[in-house]
């Protein structure tokens, strides 16, 4: 945890922004994997962590703005808890860790909420993303499950985003730590990638580094020879000479801040000439996008700039033709780049995605596109100092998509369909780095991780 004052200041700022009413934060519960006591790895809700820092299951919190009262809700440890898990802090001791001196048992939460509602007090809560939270909110608010998400407080959503979007120096230090651990994970991925080992073998080594650093992985490891599939996870398939690996992995620190990096590299240390050409198109697009980062520019425009660089490279490769800007405007590039350039990052790898991409990634007056490609751009808004984000262009050769477009003759003025056959089994390539937007531009987070072809080829395999 950070110091108590950090959490108290965050809550004070939140109370001023929301103005009045009762704020309800639900922490997460442990979830059984195949039976109740064999649980998935516990991960606390990120907004609960941000405002309270308490990394324990089964907690909730109330902030009564009108009466200036804060309460931690939970249960006292039982003797069974102590037998199985050792000495446990009391609920009062847990609350004291975040500067709160009032506590209440879990079974009183519904009573406290009902009291507020009956007095006409507004109850603010964030949109739930877990089914157990939907059920709990339905019970305590006495509304149907189907009405719970639409009842989430827009005022609270915007207030939370207005705080979490701007990373403090303490947070940047944690994210920097996460990125540096992620760097080590990627170096290991490159070193251990060789013929006759499996994807899961390398992914296991990578995940182990995140655990040994004191945290965990920020998201499931993507390590695959099928890089054309955007979120493809490792298999038991054996690596073969000539294959291209796409590795997208990141660490989460003990404080739960994320790193998110991607590198693309060959199994047998040397890129083929075609792999090198495609990779360097992506690398140039990533560098151009990164160099454009600064306060005041829309990330949507940086996304389009990266797309133009990709199209320019694909023209030189013979896959595309025509005017570069027209090709991007018409969406012709989305045959090869089907997603967005990046996203916010912090306590979540896709920071605050549970609060809604329209609220997080787009400012008032901007509407998230529904067009193929652009609909997957999670961040479009004007950048501001304090934002932390990813830049991650890629080229993905998806046979089914290429076949569909070719059969339709889609955007044939920009695409050389007769050249696609050579790329059906190529896979994909992506380069991803993490950045802090500063007052004057940007700062690369973490120590620089190798990305030049010569550096990747020069790294010895184990």
VMD Tcl script that draws the C-alpha trace (Angstrom):
set ca {
  {0.00 0.00 0.00}
  {0.92 3.63 -0.35}
  {0.73 5.80 2.77}
  {-2.64 6.33 4.46}
  {-2.62 9.98 3.38}
  {-2.62 8.97 -0.31}
  {-5.91 7.09 0.04}
  {-7.50 9.75 2.26}
  {-6.61 12.47 -0.25}
  {-8.02 10.40 -3.12}
  {-11.29 9.87 -1.26}
  {-11.54 13.54 -0.30}
  {-11.10 14.54 -3.93}
  {-13.72 12.00 -4.98}
  {-16.25 13.31 -2.45}
  {-15.84 16.84 -3.77}
  {-16.29 15.67 -7.36}
  {-19.43 13.60 -6.72}
  {-20.89 16.25 -4.43}
  {-23.58 14.42 -2.50}
  {-25.08 11.02 -1.79}
  {-23.72 7.65 -0.74}
  {-20.89 5.99 -2.68}
  {-20.75 2.21 -2.63}
  {-17.58 0.36 -3.62}
  {-17.70 -3.43 -3.83}
  {-14.41 -5.24 -3.46}
  {-14.03 -8.57 -5.22}
  {-14.70 -12.01 -3.78}
  {-12.66 -15.17 -4.17}
  {-14.04 -17.36 -6.95}
  {-13.96 -21.15 -6.97}
  {-12.14 -22.67 -9.93}
  {-13.62 -26.17 -9.82}
  {-14.98 -26.14 -6.28}
  {-15.38 -23.43 -3.66}
  {-12.11 -23.82 -1.75}
  {-9.90 -24.25 -4.83}
  {-9.94 -20.67 -6.00}
  {-8.67 -18.73 -8.96}
  {-5.91 -16.25 -8.19}
  {-7.58 -13.43 -6.25}
  {-7.49 -10.01 -7.88}
  {-9.00 -7.04 -6.08}
  {-11.15 -4.55 -7.96}
  {-8.89 -1.79 -9.26}
  {-11.04 1.16 -8.18}
  {-11.31 -0.38 -4.71}
  {-7.51 -0.61 -4.67}
  {-7.18 2.97 -5.87}
  {-9.34 4.51 -3.14}
  {-8.70 2.08 -0.28}
  {-5.60 0.00 -1.05}
  {-7.04 -3.04 0.74}
  {-6.07 -6.23 -1.06}
  {-8.36 -8.71 0.67}
  {-11.45 -10.53 -0.60}
  {-14.93 -10.00 0.78}
  {-14.72 -6.28 1.53}
  {-16.94 -3.35 0.58}
  {-16.84 0.34 1.46}
  {-19.36 3.13 1.93}
  {-18.63 6.83 1.65}
  {-21.51 8.94 2.93}
  {-20.68 12.33 1.46}
  {-23.56 14.15 3.14}
  {-22.62 12.96 6.64}
  {-18.86 12.74 6.00}
  {-18.71 9.12 7.14}
  {-16.58 6.33 5.68}
  {-17.18 2.67 6.56}
  {-15.36 -0.54 5.69}
  {-17.72 -3.50 5.37}
  {-16.55 -7.07 5.95}
  {-16.49 -9.96 8.36}
  {-14.33 -10.63 11.38}
  {-12.00 -13.63 10.98}
  {-13.35 -16.89 12.37}
  {-11.36 -19.58 14.17}
  {-11.55 -21.64 10.96}
  {-9.93 -18.76 9.06}
  {-7.10 -18.73 11.58}
  {-6.69 -22.53 11.50}
  {-6.38 -22.61 7.71}
  {-4.68 -19.26 6.98}
  {-2.94 -18.20 10.20}
  {-3.46 -15.15 12.37}
  {-5.72 -12.63 10.65}
  {-6.20 -8.89 11.30}
  {-9.53 -7.75 12.69}
  {-11.89 -5.73 10.52}
  {-11.02 -2.65 12.58}
  {-7.32 -3.22 11.96}
  {-7.94 -3.63 8.23}
  {-9.92 -0.38 8.08}
  {-7.21 1.47 10.00}
  {-4.71 0.61 7.25}
  {-6.57 2.99 4.94}
  {-7.41 5.66 7.54}
  {-11.00 4.62 8.30}
  {-12.26 4.10 11.85}
  {-15.78 2.80 11.24}
  {-16.58 -0.79 10.31}
  {-19.70 -2.90 9.84}
  {-20.42 -6.59 9.25}
  {-21.24 -7.70 5.72}
  {-24.82 -8.62 6.62}
  {-25.52 -4.99 7.51}
  {-24.66 -3.61 4.05}
  {-28.18 -4.01 2.69}
  {-29.65 -2.37 5.79}
  {-27.35 0.64 5.45}
  {-28.16 1.01 1.75}
  {-31.90 0.71 2.37}
  {-31.68 3.41 5.05}
  {-30.04 5.79 2.57}
  {-32.53 5.02 -0.19}
  {-35.52 5.47 2.11}
  {-34.25 8.91 3.11}
  {-34.03 9.95 -0.54}
  {-30.24 9.84 -0.66}
  {-28.71 8.94 -4.03}
  {-26.62 5.76 -4.04}
  {-23.68 5.85 -6.45}
  {-21.93 2.69 -7.65}
  {-19.69 1.69 -10.54}
  {-20.81 -0.74 -13.28}
  {-20.16 -4.32 -12.14}
  {-18.23 -6.69 -14.39}
  {-18.58 -9.88 -12.32}
  {-21.79 -11.85 -12.03}
  {-21.51 -12.20 -8.25}
  {-21.31 -8.41 -7.95}
  {-24.40 -8.03 -10.15}
  {-26.31 -10.42 -7.88}
  {-25.11 -8.69 -4.72}
  {-26.10 -5.25 -6.02}
  {-29.45 -6.60 -7.15}
  {-30.09 -7.93 -3.64}
  {-29.03 -4.87 -1.66}
  {-30.60 -2.33 -4.05}
  {-33.72 -4.47 -4.51}
  {-33.72 -4.14 -8.29}
  {-33.72 -6.84 -11.02}
  {-30.35 -8.18 -12.18}
  {-31.07 -6.79 -15.64}
  {-31.33 -3.24 -14.27}
  {-28.13 -3.22 -12.22}
  {-25.64 -2.12 -14.89}
  {-27.85 0.64 -16.27}
  {-28.22 2.01 -12.74}
  {-24.49 2.66 -12.39}
  {-23.69 6.28 -11.56}
  {-22.35 8.29 -14.51}
  {-21.33 11.02 -12.06}
  {-19.20 8.52 -10.14}
  {-17.79 6.93 -13.30}
  {-16.60 10.31 -14.59}
  {-15.22 11.31 -11.19}
  {-13.22 8.10 -10.86}
  {-11.83 8.41 -14.39}
  {-10.90 12.05 -13.74}
  {-8.61 10.84 -10.95}
  {-7.30 7.52 -12.19}
  {-6.43 8.82 -15.68}
  {-3.68 11.07 -14.31}
  {-0.86 9.06 -12.80}
  {0.97 10.45 -9.78}
  {4.74 10.18 -9.36}
  {4.16 7.25 -6.98}
  {2.11 5.46 -9.61}
  {4.62 6.13 -12.38}
  {7.34 4.58 -10.21}
  {5.23 1.43 -9.81}
  {4.42 1.26 -13.52}
  {8.09 1.76 -14.33}
  {8.86 -1.21 -12.08}
  {6.21 -3.31 -13.84}
  {7.64 -2.44 -17.26}
  {11.17 -3.34 -16.20}
  {9.99 -6.75 -14.98}
  {8.15 -7.09 -18.30}
  {11.44 -6.32 -20.06}
  {13.08 -9.28 -18.34}
  {10.15 -11.49 -19.31}
  {10.61 -10.57 -22.97}
  {14.36 -11.08 -22.93}
  {13.76 -14.56 -21.50}
  {11.13 -15.24 -24.16}
  {13.62 -14.42 -26.91}
  {16.48 -16.38 -25.32}
  {14.45 -19.54 -24.75}
  {12.81 -19.55 -28.18}
  {14.44 -22.29 -30.20}
  {13.61 -25.41 -32.14}
  {11.97 -28.36 -30.37}
  {10.61 -26.53 -27.32}
  {6.90 -25.86 -26.92}
  {5.10 -22.54 -26.76}
  {3.88 -23.39 -23.27}
  {7.40 -24.17 -22.09}
  {8.60 -20.67 -22.95}
  {5.39 -19.06 -21.68}
  {5.85 -20.86 -18.36}
  {9.34 -19.42 -17.94}
  {8.02 -15.96 -18.78}
  {5.15 -16.18 -16.29}
  {7.50 -17.49 -13.60}
  {9.60 -14.33 -13.85}
  {6.56 -12.21 -13.06}
  {5.80 -14.34 -10.01}
  {9.39 -14.40 -8.80}
  {9.49 -10.59 -8.95}
  {6.81 -10.49 -6.25}
  {3.71 -9.90 -8.34}
  {2.01 -11.80 -11.12}
  {1.16 -11.43 -14.80}
  {-0.97 -8.43 -15.76}
  {-2.90 -10.56 -18.29}
  {-2.56 -14.07 -19.76}
  {0.68 -14.47 -21.69}
  {0.37 -14.28 -25.47}
  {3.20 -16.33 -26.97}
  {2.44 -17.81 -30.35}
  {3.60 -18.62 -33.86}
  {0.09 -17.64 -34.96}
  {0.57 -13.94 -34.43}
  {-2.20 -13.14 -36.88}
  {-4.63 -14.01 -34.07}
  {-4.62 -10.90 -31.91}
  {-4.95 -12.58 -28.52}
  {-3.66 -16.09 -29.17}
  {-2.43 -17.97 -26.12}
  {0.36 -20.57 -25.98}
  {-0.19 -24.17 -27.01}
  {1.77 -27.41 -26.64}
  {2.91 -27.11 -30.25}
  {6.65 -27.46 -30.81}
  {8.57 -24.53 -32.28}
  {10.14 -25.03 -35.70}
  {12.90 -23.31 -37.62}
  {11.65 -20.44 -39.76}
  {8.66 -19.61 -37.57}
  {8.01 -16.11 -36.25}
  {7.01 -15.64 -32.61}
  {4.74 -12.88 -31.35}
  {5.10 -12.43 -27.58}
  {2.79 -10.02 -25.75}
  {3.24 -10.20 -21.99}
  {3.46 -7.91 -19.00}
  {4.03 -8.02 -15.27}
  {1.77 -6.77 -12.52}
  {3.62 -5.54 -9.43}
  {2.67 -6.43 -5.87}
  {0.92 -3.03 -5.85}
  {-1.06 -4.19 -8.91}
  {0.29 -1.76 -11.52}
  {0.74 -3.22 -14.99}
  {3.29 -3.34 -17.76}
  {2.31 -4.34 -21.32}
  {4.95 -4.99 -23.98}
  {5.09 -6.88 -27.26}
  {8.03 -8.10 -29.29}
  {8.17 -10.18 -32.45}
  {11.18 -12.39 -33.20}
  {12.24 -15.52 -35.10}
  {12.56 -18.98 -33.57}
  {16.02 -19.54 -35.02}
  {17.60 -16.16 -34.19}
  {17.68 -14.84 -37.76}
  {14.74 -13.18 -39.51}
  {14.02 -14.29 -43.05}
  {14.17 -11.44 -45.55}
  {10.36 -11.28 -45.72}
  {9.98 -11.41 -41.93}
  {12.49 -8.59 -41.62}
  {10.67 -6.44 -44.19}
  {7.30 -6.83 -42.46}
  {8.78 -6.35 -39.00}
  {10.56 -3.15 -39.96}
  {7.35 -1.69 -41.41}
  {5.74 -2.20 -38.00}
  {8.78 -0.87 -36.16}
  {8.85 2.34 -38.23}
  {5.14 2.89 -37.57}
  {5.69 2.41 -33.84}
  {8.58 4.86 -33.77}
  {6.66 7.47 -35.78}
  {3.66 7.18 -33.47}
  {5.79 7.39 -30.33}
  {7.60 10.47 -31.60}
  {4.23 12.20 -32.07}
  {3.12 11.77 -28.45}
  {2.53 15.05 -26.63}
  {-0.22 16.88 -24.74}
  {-2.91 18.37 -26.96}
  {-2.83 15.86 -29.80}
  {-5.66 13.36 -30.20}
  {-4.57 9.75 -29.95}
  {-7.02 9.09 -32.79}
  {-4.79 11.21 -35.03}
  {-1.67 9.34 -33.90}
  {-3.48 6.09 -34.70}
  {-4.17 7.36 -38.22}
  {-0.54 8.46 -38.59}
  {0.64 4.97 -37.66}
  {-1.82 3.50 -40.16}
  {-0.40 5.72 -42.90}
  {3.10 4.45 -42.13}
  {1.84 0.87 -42.29}
  {0.18 1.51 -45.66}
  {3.31 3.17 -47.01}
  {5.33 0.11 -46.02}
  {2.76 -2.28 -47.47}
  {2.88 -0.36 -50.75}
  {6.63 -0.87 -50.88}
  {6.03 -4.56 -50.14}
  {3.60 -4.70 -53.08}
  {0.48 -5.54 -51.06}
  {-1.19 -2.13 -51.28}
  {-1.47 0.65 -53.84}
  {-3.02 4.08 -54.34}
  {-2.91 7.22 -52.22}
  {-1.85 6.49 -48.63}
  {-4.24 8.92 -46.95}
  {-7.15 7.80 -49.11}
  {-6.40 4.17 -48.27}
  {-6.52 4.92 -44.54}
  {-9.62 7.07 -44.90}
  {-11.42 4.21 -46.69}
  {-10.19 1.66 -44.13}
  {-8.22 -0.44 -46.62}
  {-5.41 -0.87 -44.09}
  {-7.75 -2.79 -41.77}
  {-7.24 -5.89 -43.87}
  {-3.82 -5.98 -42.19}
  {-4.27 -3.86 -39.03}
  {-7.65 -4.68 -37.55}
  {-7.35 -3.09 -34.11}
  {-6.42 0.13 -32.33}
  {-2.99 1.62 -31.76}
  {-3.11 1.56 -27.96}
  {-4.91 2.07 -24.68}
  {-4.55 3.61 -21.25}
  {-2.60 1.58 -18.68}
  {-2.34 1.63 -14.89}
  {-3.97 -0.55 -12.26}
  {-5.55 -2.36 -15.20}
  {-3.62 -3.33 -18.29}
  {-6.55 -1.80 -20.24}
  {-6.97 0.86 -17.61}
  {-10.54 1.42 -16.37}
  {-12.04 -0.56 -19.24}
  {-14.75 -1.74 -16.83}
  {-15.95 1.89 -16.61}
  {-16.65 2.07 -20.35}
  {-14.36 2.88 -23.27}
  {-16.54 5.82 -24.32}
  {-15.95 7.48 -20.94}
  {-12.29 6.49 -20.56}
  {-10.92 6.79 -24.07}
  {-13.08 9.51 -25.62}
  {-13.80 13.05 -24.48}
  {-17.12 14.91 -24.53}
  {-18.21 15.41 -28.13}
  {-16.18 12.47 -29.46}
  {-18.08 9.33 -30.38}
  {-16.27 6.01 -30.62}
  {-16.44 4.72 -34.18}
  {-18.38 1.59 -35.10}
  {-16.29 0.99 -38.23}
  {-14.17 -2.14 -38.54}
  {-10.73 -1.37 -37.13}
  {-11.61 1.97 -35.54}
  {-14.24 0.32 -33.35}
  {-11.34 -1.41 -31.59}
  {-9.47 1.84 -30.85}
  {-9.83 2.07 -27.08}
  {-8.21 5.50 -26.83}
  {-9.01 8.41 -29.13}
  {-9.12 11.48 -26.90}
  {-6.74 14.39 -26.68}
  {-3.68 13.44 -24.66}
  {-2.84 15.17 -21.39}
  {0.19 15.19 -19.12}
  {-0.04 12.33 -16.64}
  {-1.63 9.82 -19.00}
  {0.09 6.43 -19.29}
  {-0.59 4.50 -22.47}
  {0.61 1.90 -24.93}
  {1.64 2.30 -28.56}
  {1.33 -1.01 -30.41}
  {0.94 -1.10 -34.19}
  {0.99 -4.42 -35.97}
  {0.41 -6.28 -39.21}
  {-1.77 -9.39 -39.09}
  {-2.27 -11.67 -42.07}
  {-5.55 -13.49 -41.36}
  {-6.32 -15.99 -44.16}
  {-10.08 -16.03 -43.54}
  {-10.28 -12.24 -43.64}
  {-8.14 -12.03 -46.77}
  {-10.34 -14.63 -48.47}
  {-13.53 -12.80 -47.53}
  {-12.32 -9.41 -48.75}
  {-10.94 -10.88 -51.97}
  {-14.21 -12.70 -52.70}
  {-16.06 -9.41 -52.20}
  {-13.54 -7.42 -54.23}
  {-13.46 -5.05 -51.30}
  {-11.40 -1.88 -51.71}
  {-9.61 -3.42 -54.70}
  {-8.31 -0.01 -55.75}
  {-5.98 -0.15 -52.73}
  {-5.17 -3.86 -52.34}
  {-3.17 -6.11 -54.66}
  {-5.10 -9.29 -54.02}
  {-2.88 -11.29 -56.38}
  {0.05 -10.77 -53.98}
  {-1.65 -12.08 -50.82}
  {-1.02 -15.80 -51.31}
  {2.60 -15.51 -50.19}
  {1.43 -14.17 -46.82}
  {-1.25 -16.73 -45.93}
  {1.05 -18.51 -43.48}
  {3.08 -15.50 -42.39}
  {1.37 -14.92 -39.03}
  {1.67 -11.45 -37.57}
  {4.03 -8.85 -36.13}
  {3.55 -6.29 -33.38}
  {5.82 -3.93 -31.45}
  {4.49 -2.40 -28.23}
  {5.94 0.04 -25.71}
  {4.57 2.00 -22.75}
  {4.73 5.77 -22.39}
  {4.00 8.57 -19.93}
  {2.72 11.81 -21.42}
  {4.72 14.69 -19.95}
  {4.24 18.46 -20.08}
  {6.65 18.70 -23.01}
  {6.14 15.39 -24.79}
  {6.57 11.83 -23.62}
  {8.74 9.52 -21.55}
  {9.42 5.88 -22.37}
  {8.60 3.81 -19.32}
  {11.10 1.21 -18.18}
  {14.58 0.71 -19.52}
  {14.67 0.44 -23.33}
  {13.99 -3.12 -24.50}
  {15.70 -4.31 -27.66}
  {13.62 -3.94 -30.81}
  {16.05 -3.37 -33.70}
  {16.52 -6.41 -35.93}
  {20.27 -6.48 -35.29}
  {19.79 -6.42 -31.51}
  {17.18 -9.18 -31.55}
  {19.37 -11.34 -33.79}
  {22.39 -10.61 -31.61}
  {20.77 -11.86 -28.39}
  {22.12 -15.32 -27.63}
  {19.64 -18.18 -27.28}
  {19.85 -20.45 -24.23}
}
mol new
graphics top color blue
foreach p $ca { graphics top sphere $p radius 0.5 }
foreach p [lrange $ca 0 end-1] q [lrange $ca 1 end] { graphics top cylinder $p $q radius 0.2 }
display resetview
